[in-house]
Amino acid sequence: MRKLIALLFVVVTAVAARATDYDVPIIVTVNGMSSEQSATITVNENDGLYDLTLKNFMLQTESSSIGVGNVELTAIKPYQDGSATLLIASKQVTITDGDDPNVSAWLASMLPPVDVLLRGKIEGDELRCYLDIDLTESLGQVIQVIIGGGYQMPNPSFEEWHTSTGSYEEPNGWHSFESATGSLASLAGHHIEKSSDAHSGEASARLFATSIFGIVANGTMTTGRMNAGSMTASNTDNNAYLDMSSDDVDGNGDPYYMPFRWYPDEVAVWVNFKQGRVNSQHPYATISAVITDGTYYQDPEPKGKTYTNVVARAKNNKITITNGRWNHITAPFTYTTNGADPKAILITLSTNADAGQGSANDELLVDDIEFIYNATVTNLKIKGQSVKGFKSDKTTYEMELNKEITADDIEATVNGKAAHVAKDVEIDGDHYVCTVYAISADMAKMSTYIVNVKSNATDIRSLPTATNHQPTAYYTLDGRETKTLVPGNIYICRQGDGTVKKVCQ
């Protein structure tokens, strides 16, 4: 035991500071306009707390750039959720000048202290954060900075296009019949083009149906590759497919599949749909999305074929005529129990939900596709007891429980497939203040719930301070700092004057 205490003494009194630089893409949104740039984020761990610095932050447009400076948040308390270390903070920050020699002047010296809201995570060797920098007082706006990529697909607004075959174009990351495989690929025709009728930006993707030998060929595009293998429209030899083992690339040098390893809750897209001739029997356009492990998969699936490589499916096959307006439609993902890991996604949109139906002049405009990650608590319990009157849109509650409460006593059910939960418990007089943070997997959303629990057990949880009025720090036997002392357990106490002793609670 003495050896153990001596070892813990070394661990506790000589906690090493660790700093990591992340060279990551960031997306900066100002006045609703977003731009992507590269940046270096430094995360420093010291004595169990974290510092995060956004170095040489810039505001960039197509024609100019403005140096803002270094944005640093210090002493951030971490929360552990599975393999993710969550960083949540709301702090007032003084921005300092950067050190990029290519920037002649920095705004930092002209800015007052600003409020910054952080929600982020470190998982493995990846950093993902949202920073809301409140510059309302000086610039009249809140600047949002998204740190780290992934989670959304590239070219979501269909602004970037590449040459496919001949003079035909396809959106980057997407493919239609112009680049199809199959014995009838040469007869498949032209079904996609860039449109200036856009929901946002300058372009959208226009899908349009044609008639070949009296057979309607739906306008279709996919993140995989189209295959034209049968003159019978409903034959599943006509499909969209992906296969990560394929080395083929498109006119932009991209593979005919979209790598994707996340767990979204919905896919959403803006559409503008019309039929050349209204067909009451087949009135709908469609979108489907299938997350797979990257091995071969096709949509529609062959009859009698059971795929075990599917992670999740989403479909909305009732996209109605929009009468010239842009409509926002969604499709929720349903997850399988196959145990497959997400590695690729196959998204397919078509002018009709039924193969070979509709009319030759049907048209589907597509823009601004995104994945939605939820973060709302749907049920909350403390010590196994449900919080009375809990509703997802109500954030503050009162209850009475004459028991000791730790963060582990809080149970929160969240509606996000891969959402994160951080839990904190503090003492305020005769109350435990229980705080629950629900954060979406992509860090875009955060919901906060507070339960004030009146309890006569709070008095035995009050911690003494050292004689020099520095806070006393307590550590569990595995070296983790804790503010919660549970009776019957042993802790290592590092006092404000630097002395260390064993505490039997």
Secondary structure as UniProt FT lines:
FT   HELIX           2..13
FT   STRAND          18..30
FT   TURN            31..32
FT   STRAND          33..46
FT   TURN            47..48
FT   STRAND          49..60
FT   STRAND          65..76
FT   STRAND          78..81
FT   TURN            82..83
FT   STRAND          84..93
FT   TURN            101..102
FT   HELIX           108..110
FT   STRAND          114..123
FT   TURN            124..125
FT   STRAND          126..135
FT   HELIX           136..139
FT   STRAND          141..147
FT   TURN            156..157
FT   STRAND          161..163
FT   TURN            166..167
FT   STRAND          169..171
FT   TURN            172..173
FT   HELIX           177..179
FT   TURN            183..184
FT   HELIX           185..187
FT   STRAND          192..195
FT   STRAND          204..208
FT   STRAND          210..212
FT   TURN            213..214
FT   STRAND          215..217
FT   STRAND          220..222
FT   STRAND          225..227
FT   TURN            233..234
FT   TURN            236..237
FT   STRAND          239..242
FT   TURN            244..245
FT   TURN            251..252
FT   STRAND          258..259
FT   STRAND          266..274
FT   TURN            280..281
FT   STRAND          285..292
FT   STRAND          297..299
FT   TURN            303..304
FT   STRAND          310..319
FT   TURN            323..324
FT   STRAND          327..332
FT   STRAND          334..335
FT   STRAND          344..350
FT   TURN            355..356
FT   TURN            360..361
FT   STRAND          363..372
FT   STRAND          377..382
FT   TURN            383..384
FT   STRAND          385..386
FT   TURN            388..389
FT   TURN            392..393
FT   STRAND          396..400
FT   HELIX           407..409
FT   STRAND          410..414
FT   TURN            417..418
FT   STRAND          420..428
FT   TURN            429..430
FT   STRAND          431..439
FT   TURN            441..442
FT   STRAND          446..454
FT   TURN            456..457
FT   HELIX           458..461
FT   TURN            467..468
FT   STRAND          473..475
FT   TURN            477..478
FT   STRAND          481..482
FT   TURN            487..488
FT   STRAND          490..494
FT   TURN            496..497
FT   STRAND          500..504
//
